[in-house]
Amino acid sequence: MFSIEHEFDSTVITLVDEGRQRLEEDVIINAFEECVTIEQYDPRTDRVEKITLSPTQLRDLGAALNLPEGVYSLNGKTLNSR
């Protein structure tokens, strides 16, 4: 399950883990114009861990989800294998 909320300066997506297996903490994604942050509570440390991605890193992550193992570079809309 997930939710999408539009805030003043960002879009907030919350991913909720569902099912019978061991459940993970919710993942919160904040999409700003200049970056995307991903947050998840870590019960072992009692802290929220945060990762910040640039728009380029987010684009590369999206492309990488559907590619086989290898090293790639995106130049504009062209994919180059290295």
Buried (B, 14 or more C-beta within 10 A) or exposed (E): EEEEEEEEEBEBBBBEEEEEEEEEBBBBBBBEEEBBBBBBBEEEEEEEEEEEBEEEEBEBEEEEEEEEEEEEEBEEEEEEEE
